[in-house]
Amino acid sequence: MKTQVHEIAPNLFRISTYISKFDLQFNQFLVRDDEPLLFHTGMKGMFDLVREGIGEILDPATLRWIGFSHFEADECGSLNSWLAIAPQAKAICGTIGATININDFTDHQAHVLVEDDVLTTGRYRFRFLETPQVPHGWDSGLLFEETEKTLFCSDLFIHNGDVEPATEQSILDRAKQSLIAFEAGPLANSTPYSAKTDSILLRLAHLEPQCLATMHGSSFFGDGGKALRDLAEMMNGVLGR
């Protein structure tokens, strides 16, 4: 495995490891600011790779905030390792995530955010959005960086391949192909779909993000609002009952 680091926007770094066994990229996002923020940690086995990637940008011990969408190995599997080397770091998550998982998993108290709370790291402002079951888990939440209008969207728009770091071309077709393939294989039912899914996606679309920082695949720069509305329609067509 090889980890690559790209600055895809000012002070926004994509740290990516392609795992050929799954034909999938695993991406973490580092925001360089007065109080550096990491979104996604990667699995425990990827800790050294991600740490080396971050070390190309800043001292990993200076991390202040560690965010993720939901409790899953690729989202926060190496969280304890990060908390051990970055003494000022705190996990950030919603009330459900802190209560049912993180405070016990880490033996540290998470910094709890509720809907529309804003975390300021210096230049950048991160709004917390509660998104239960979107993309996975009742503890799910996402961060929207208001200054540059970046939505850290976790597994939304997941697509396979060792693809380019960022694109201005639509990633919806890639995401649809991957979702159909997942539903036909052992990962069937990995993406929940409920009566609330559309409304959550449309609420995200209303933010009109200009960057969709995807965990698996290329980040998208462009009309993120339209992309999210199209995603809602696509998911309804593939997963709707």
N, C-alpha and C positions, 0 to 999 in steps of 0.2 A: 504494500500500500504506500502511496505517496500523497502527501498533503500539499496543496497549493494555496497560496495566499494572493488575493487580488483586492485592490482598493477600487470598489465598484462605484463609489461616490465619495465626496470629500469626507474623510474620517470614518467611512463605513467600509469595513474589511470583511471579505468573504473568505473563510477558511474551509477548504473543501477536500474531502478524502473520497476517492472513488473506490468502491468495493465491487470488483468484477463478479464475484459470486452472486451478488444480487443485482448486478447491472444498475447500480444506484449510487448517486453521490450523497454524502452526508455532510451538510454544511452547518457551520457555526458563523455567527455574525458578531464582530467586535466593533463597538463605537468608541473611538478615541476622543476623550473629553476630560474635563477636570476630574470627573469621577467615572472611570471607564466602565462600560457595560458590555457584558457578554450575553448573547441570546443563543441558547442551546449549549450544552457542554459536550455532547457526544457520549458514547458508551465508555465504560471504565477502561476497556482495552484500547481506546483511542486517546487516552489522556495525554500520553507523552507526545503523540503527533500534534494534537491541538495546542499543547503548551509550547512546543517548538514553533508552531505557526504564529502564535501570539507573541512569542519572544522576538520575532522579526519586527514587531511593531512597537511594543512597549514591554516593560518589566511585568511578567505575569503576576507578581506579588502585589502589584498596585491595583488589581481589579477591585472595584467597589461594589458592583451590582451584577447578579447572575439571574437572568430571566429564562423562562421556558414556557411552553404552552400547557403541558399536562405531564403527569407522572408516567414516564416511559424511558427505557434505557437510553435511546438516542437523544432524548430531550434533556435529561438530567442525570444520567447514569454515573457520571464522574463528578457529581456535585461535591461529594465529601472530599475528594482529592483537591478540588479547587479551594474549598474552604480551609483546607489544611495549609496551603501554600500562600494564600492571600488573606492575611489576618484581619483586614478591614472589610472583607467581602461579606455580603449578605444575599441570600436568595430572596427573590421577589416573586410573589404569587398571590392568588386570591385566597379568600377565607377557607373555602373547601380544600384547596390544595395544601394549605398550611396545616389545617386541622387533621385531615385524614392521612396525610403522607409526610410532608416535608419536615415538620417539627420533630417527628419521631425518627424518620430516616436519617436526618443529619445530626440529631441531638443539639440543634441550634434553633433559635426562634427566627422564623422567616419574617421578612418585612412584608406585611400584608397590605394589599391594595384592594379597593373595592371599585365598582363601576365608575369610570370617568375620573378616578384619582390620577393626578399628574406627578410624575417623578422627574425632577430637574437634575441633570448631571453636570450642568455648566451652561454650555451653549444650547444643548439639546433638551427637548421636553418629550417625555414618554407618557402617553395616555393609556391607562389600563382598560381593557375591554373584556367583560365577562362573556364567554362564548360557549356555554355548556354543550358538550357533544359535538362541537365544531372546532377542530377537525375530529377529535377523539376525547372521550372521557367527560364526566360531569364536572371535573375540576378545570376544564379548559379555559384559557384566557389568552389574549394576544396583546401586543404592545404596538401602538401607533406613534411614531416619532413625528411630532407636529411641525418642527422647523423645516425639515426636508420632505415631509409627507411620505415617510416610509412605513409600510405595514409589514411587521414581522409576522408572517402568516403561517409558520409551522408547516404542517402537512397539506395545507391547501395548495392546489396546483401541482402536487407531486408528479414527477415524470422521470422515466428511466433514461439511462444513457450517461456517458461521460461527456456532458454537453458544455457549452460555453458558459463562462461565469455570469454574463448578463446579456440581455437581448432586448431589442425594441420590437421584435416580432412576437406575435401572439403565441402564448404557450398553452392555449386552451386545447388545441388538437392533441398535443403531446399528453396533456393531463387526461383527456378523454380516453386515449388509447391505453394509457397505463391503468386507469380505473377499470376499464372493461377487462383488461388482462388480469388484474388482481381479483376481480369478482369471479373469474372463471377458474381460479387456482386456489392454492392453500390459504391465500390471504383474503378470501371471500369474507364479506361482512366486517372488514377492518374499518370501513368508513360508515359510521352510523348516519341514518337519514330519518328525520322526524318532521312533525308538523312545524317545528320551530326553525328548521335549517334555513329555509328561504329567508325568513325575516331576519335572522342573524347575518346572513351573507349580504342582504340588502342594507342592513345597518352599517356594515363595513364599507359597502360600496358608497354610501352617502358621505363618507369621509373623503372621497375622491383622492385616494393615494396615488402618488406618481411613481412609486417603486414598490414592488411586491417582492420582499426578501423571502424566497422559498427555501425550505429546508432540504428538499431533494430535487435538484434540477437548477436550471438557470433562473436568476432573478430577472424580473420583468420591469422595464422602464417605459412608462407611457400612461395611457388612460386606465388606471387601476380600477376606477369605479365601473367602467364598462366591462372590464375583465371579470370583476366579481359578479356583476349581474349576469354575464354570460355563463359563468361557472354555476350559478344557482340554477339556470335553465338547463345546463348540461347535466348536473347532478340529479335534477328532477327526472330527466329523461332516462338516465341510466339506473338510478336507484329508487325512483318514486314508485309507490305502490298504489 
